[in-house]
Amino acid sequence: MAKKDHVSETPATQLLKAHKVAFTEHPYEYLEHGGALHSSAELGWDAYAVVKTLIMQDQDAKPLVVLMHGNRKVSTKNLARQIGAKSVEPCAPEVANRHSGYLVGGTSPFGTRRSMPVYIESTILELPKILINGGRRGYLVGLDPKVCVGLLGAKPVQCALAEVLT
């Protein structure tokens, strides 16, 4: 294993350090379209504790961030109902990149270019520790999920669909 133990700073890690948030670094071999299922397998973590950062938009094209378990999908209907929107859909990759300042596959909810409302699947907050993107493809950070509420103002929602098996 010739992987580096430390990855250079990202806007996400700069923000975490500025707020004195304790986190661990977890670099892994990035795979295009591998997602949380690939990273969890690479790192030996349960995909349920590897949290995806999804950039979505409402019917008015206003962006928002959704934090979801790595092995679950988002029910956009349930999410829209809970946040008072008519509809919610994923942003196109180039639009997501513009809003977040990160490349899709390396999107972190921390240190985004644009301030956006953040919604977190409520069951994530029951976990003792999560892995979430650290602002670069192939790089996750481990931290207490309550940091997402404290630092990002993430609002808990219930919008998870059944386990993703592929």
TAVENQUI-V407004 format. One record per helix or strand of 2 or more residues. SS is the DSSP state (@ for helix, = for strand). FROM is the first residue (numbers start at 1). TO is the last residue. Records with the same first field share a line. If there is no record, write none. Layout:
SS=FROM-TO ; FROM-TO
//
This chain:
@=11-18 ; 35-43 ; 47-49 ; 76-83 ; 93-100 ; 122-126 ; 146-152
==24-27 ; 50-58 ; 63-69 ; 72-74 ; 88-90 ; 117-121 ; 130-136 ; 139-143 ; 155-157 ; 160-163
//
